[in-house]
Amino acid sequence: MSVPTAPTRPRWRPPLPCRLVRSLAGQLFVVQVVIVAAVVAGGAVLAYLYTAERTEDAARREVTSVAHAVADSPSVRSAVAGPDPTAMLQPYVEQVRQDTGVSFITVMDTGGVRWTHPLPDQIGKRYLGHIDWALAGQTRSETYTGTLGPSVRVVTPVWDDRHRVVALVSVGLTLESISAQLSGPLLALVGVAVAALALGGVGTYLANSRLRRHTHGMGPSELSHLYEYHQATLRSVREGLILLDRSHRVVLCNDAARELLGLTGELDGRPMAELGLPEALVAAVLGEAPVRDEVHLTAERVVVLNTSTIGTGLGRVVTLRDHTELQSLSGELDSVRGFTEALGAQAHEAANRLHAVVSLIELGRHEQAVEFATAELELAQQLTDRVVAAVGEPVLAALLLGKAAQAAERGVELTLTEDSRIDDGVLPSGLSARDLITVLGNLIDNAVDAAIAGAAQSPVPPEVTVTARIDGEGSPDACLLLQVADTGAGIDPAAVRDVFRRGWSTKQDGHGHGLGLALVAQAARRNGGTVEVGRERGAVLTVRLPLAGRAREREGALT
C-alpha cells in the first residue's frame, strides 16, 4: 500500500513588478520614467509660469490702454466739470467696460470719491487703492484687493485744458478673470505634458525591454558577479585566448596569451598586425580560412594555433597552446631514440665482427684474428677518446657520441675539430641541457641530411665537422661556440633570411621538416645568443651563447 505524499508547494516567485525592478533593465526603466516625469513636470511648471506672466503683462497693457482711452475722452473731460458727473459717466463707462471686457472702470475725483462703479452701491464711496502717483500726473499699475477682490489695476489722471489734474480713472481686471483666460492654455499644456510623459514612458519601456533581453533579466549585482567570474575564468585558463573584432583589433587578451606571445602594455583596440608578432603567425590569424593545430614559433616559445570566426563575420577567436615543453621533450626523445638505434647498429656490427674473429680462430689463424679485433677496437675507440678528451661537459659528449654513431650508420663521417675543448663545469647553470641538445642536435641532424644529399650529386664523401669550444674564456664577453659544417650543397644566399623561419626546408618531401633550425634560433634567442649562416665546402652554421651568467655565478661565490 503506497503512502500518500504531501503535495509540494510551488516555489514562490516575486510579483512581476518586483522582478522587473530587481533587474538592471527594470531599475533603469524606473529611473528613466522618474527623469522623464520630472522633466515634463518641470517643463509644464515653467511653461505655466511663463504663460501666467505673459497673460498678466497682457492684462496690464490692456487695462492701461483702456484707462488712457477713457481719460482722454472729451466726454469724460466735460462730464467731470459738470454738476452731476455720475449721471453722464456711469452709462458711458459701463458701455466701455462691457465692450473691452475689463472687470471695472472707476472714474473718481481727486479726493478718491467714486463717480462710477460696476456696483452702483459703491458710487460715492472712496476708492480702494493708491492714487498718489496719479495725482502727481503719473500712470502706474498695481495688484490690489478691492471691492471685487484681487485685481490688476491702473490709475491715470484726467487733464483739463490748463493741464491740471481734475479727475482720476482706474481700470482693472480681477485675478479670477485672468485665471479664467489661462484655463484654456493650461488644459492644453497639461494635455501635452501627459502625452509627452506617456510617449517617453512607452519609448523607455521598449528600450528597456530590449535591454532586458540582452541582460537576461539580471540585476547590477548579478552582472557584476558575472563579470568577476568571467575575469577569473580567463585568468585561470592556461590556454591563450584572444578575441578580435571585424577590423582585426584586439577586444580581449587573457594573461596566458600575453605570456605565450610576450605581449605587454595596453592591448585593447590595437590591430593584430601591430603587436610585433612573427609574420607567419599574424598571416595565419588574419587569413580567411580557419586554422587547426598549426605550430608556430614566437621569440621564446612554440605555440599551437587555432582560429575560428565569431558569428557571421563579427570577429575572430584565437586560441594558443604552449607546445614548447612538448617540442623539447620530443627533441630529447628523438635523441634518445637515435642513441638506441645507434647502439643497436653498433651491437649488430659488433656481432658481425665477433663472428669474423671467431671464424678466424676456428680456421687457426690466431694472429689475424688478434690483428682484426685490435684494429676494430682502435677505430671504435678513437672518436670516443677524442670526444671525451675534448668535451668534458657530459651532455655534449653523450650527444656527440650518439650523433657520430647515427652518422656512421648512414655513411657520414662526423669529426670533431682539433681546437674543440669544453671543460666540465665551465657552462653556467642557466644554460639548460635541453637547450644544448636542441641547438647542437638539430644542427648535426640537418648537416647529416645535407651531406647525404650533397654526396648524391657529387663524388665528395659525406662529412660533417663539429666545433665546440669556449671563445674568450675568462673575459666578460666569453661565449660557447657551437659550429657545424657539412659537405652538402650549402644554403642559397637569397634564402639566408628565411632559414630560421618555421617551415623552411631544403628537403623535397616537405613533410615533418622546417622546425629544427627555427627551434635552434629560438633556443639561441632565449639564452641571449646568436646564429650565423656561412659557407665553405657546404653550409656552416655557428651558434654563440654568452657565458655572462658564469661570471656572475663566480662573483656571487666569492662574496
Rosetta blueprint (number, residue, H / E / L):
1 M L
2 S L
3 V L
4 P L
5 T L
6 A L
7 P L
8 T L
9 R L
10 P L
11 R L
12 W L
13 R L
14 P L
15 P L
16 L H
17 P H
18 C H
19 R H
20 L H
21 V H
22 R H
23 S L
24 L H
25 A H
26 G H
27 Q H
28 L H
29 F H
30 V H
31 V H
32 Q H
33 V H
34 V H
35 I H
36 V H
37 A H
38 A H
39 V H
40 V H
41 A H
42 G H
43 G H
44 A H
45 V H
46 L H
47 A H
48 Y H
49 L H
50 Y H
51 T H
52 A H
53 E H
54 R H
55 T H
56 E H
57 D H
58 A H
59 A H
60 R H
61 R H
62 E H
63 V H
64 T H
65 S H
66 V H
67 A H
68 H H
69 A H
70 V H
71 A H
72 D L
73 S L
74 P H
75 S H
76 V H
77 R H
78 S H
79 A H
80 V H
81 A L
82 G L
83 P L
84 D L
85 P H
86 T H
87 A H
88 M H
89 L H
90 Q H
91 P H
92 Y H
93 V H
94 E H
95 Q H
96 V H
97 R H
98 Q H
99 D H
100 T H
101 G L
102 V L
103 S L
104 F E
105 I E
106 T E
107 V E
108 M E
109 D L
110 T L
111 G L
112 G L
113 V E
114 R E
115 W L
116 T L
117 H L
118 P L
119 L L
120 P H
121 D H
122 Q H
123 I L
124 G L
125 K L
126 R E
127 Y L
128 L L
129 G L
130 H L
131 I L
132 D H
133 W H
134 A H
135 L H
136 A L
137 G L
138 Q L
139 T L
140 R E
141 S E
142 E E
143 T E
144 Y E
145 T E
146 G E
147 T L
148 L L
149 G E
150 P E
151 S E
152 V E
153 R E
154 V E
155 V E
156 T E
157 P E
158 V E
159 W E
160 D L
161 D L
162 R L
163 H L
164 R L
165 V E
166 V E
167 A E
168 L E
169 V E
170 S E
171 V E
172 G E
173 L E
174 T E
175 L H
176 E H
177 S H
178 I H
179 S H
180 A H
181 Q H
182 L H
183 S H
184 G H
185 P H
186 L H
187 L H
188 A H
189 L H
190 V H
191 G H
192 V H
193 A H
194 V H
195 A H
196 A H
197 L H
198 A H
199 L H
200 G H
201 G H
202 V H
203 G H
204 T H
205 Y H
206 L H
207 A H
208 N H
209 S H
210 R H
211 L H
212 R H
213 R H
214 H H
215 T H
216 H L
217 G L
218 M L
219 G L
220 P H
221 S H
222 E H
223 L H
224 S H
225 H H
226 L H
227 Y H
228 E H
229 Y H
230 H H
231 Q H
232 A H
233 T H
234 L H
235 R H
236 S H
237 V L
238 R L
239 E L
240 G E
241 L E
242 I E
243 L E
244 L E
245 D E
246 R L
247 S L
248 H L
249 R E
250 V E
251 V E
252 L E
253 C E
254 N L
255 D H
256 A H
257 A H
258 R H
259 E H
260 L H
261 L H
262 G L
263 L L
264 T L
265 G L
266 E L
267 L L
268 D L
269 G L
270 R L
271 P E
272 M H
273 A H
274 E H
275 L L
276 G L
277 L L
278 P L
279 E H
280 A H
281 L H
282 V H
283 A H
284 A H
285 V H
286 L H
287 G L
288 E L
289 A L
290 P L
291 V L
292 R L
293 D L
294 E E
295 V E
296 H E
297 L E
298 T L
299 A L
300 E L
301 R L
302 V E
303 V E
304 V E
305 L E
306 N E
307 T E
308 S E
309 T E
310 I E
311 G L
312 T L
313 G L
314 L L
315 G E
316 R E
317 V E
318 V E
319 T E
320 L E
321 R E
322 D E
323 H L
324 T H
325 E H
326 L H
327 Q H
328 S H
329 L H
330 S H
331 G H
332 E H
333 L H
334 D H
335 S H
336 V H
337 R H
338 G H
339 F H
340 T H
341 E H
342 A H
343 L H
344 G H
345 A H
346 Q H
347 A H
348 H H
349 E H
350 A H
351 A H
352 N H
353 R H
354 L H
355 H H
356 A H
357 V H
358 V H
359 S H
360 L H
361 I H
362 E H
363 L L
364 G L
365 R L
366 H H
367 E H
368 Q H
369 A H
370 V H
371 E H
372 F H
373 A H
374 T H
375 A H
376 E H
377 L H
378 E H
379 L H
380 A H
381 Q H
382 Q H
383 L H
384 T H
385 D H
386 R H
387 V H
388 V H
389 A H
390 A H
391 V E
392 G L
393 E L
394 P H
395 V H
396 L H
397 A H
398 A H
399 L H
400 L H
401 L H
402 G H
403 K H
404 A H
405 A H
406 Q H
407 A H
408 A H
409 E H
410 R L
411 G L
412 V L
413 E E
414 L E
415 T E
416 L E
417 T L
418 E L
419 D L
420 S L
421 R E
422 I E
423 D L
424 D L
425 G L
426 V L
427 L L
428 P L
429 S L
430 G L
431 L L
432 S L
433 A H
434 R H
435 D H
436 L H
437 I H
438 T H
439 V H
440 L H
441 G H
442 N H
443 L H
444 I H
445 D H
446 N H
447 A H
448 V H
449 D H
450 A H
451 A H
452 I H
453 A H
454 G H
455 A H
456 A L
457 Q L
458 S L
459 P L
460 V L
461 P L
462 P L
463 E E
464 V E
465 T E
466 V E
467 T E
468 A E
469 R E
470 I E
471 D E
472 G L
473 E L
474 G L
475 S L
476 P L
477 D L
478 A L
479 C E
480 L E
481 L E
482 L E
483 Q E
484 V E
485 A E
486 D E
487 T L
488 G L
489 A L
490 G L
491 I L
492 D L
493 P H
494 A H
495 A H
496 V H
497 R H
498 D H
499 V L
500 F L
501 R L
502 R L
503 G L
504 W L
505 S L
506 T L
507 K L
508 Q L
509 D L
510 G L
511 H L
512 G L
513 H L
514 G L
515 L L
516 G H
517 L H
518 A H
519 L H
520 V H
521 A H
522 Q H
523 A H
524 A H
525 R H
526 R H
527 N L
528 G L
529 G L
530 T E
531 V E
532 E E
533 V E
534 G E
535 R E
536 E L
537 R L
538 G L
539 A E
540 V E
541 L E
542 T E
543 V E
544 R E
545 L E
546 P E
547 L L
548 A H
549 G H
550 R H
551 A H
552 R H
553 E H
554 R H
555 E H
556 G H
557 A H
558 L H
559 T L
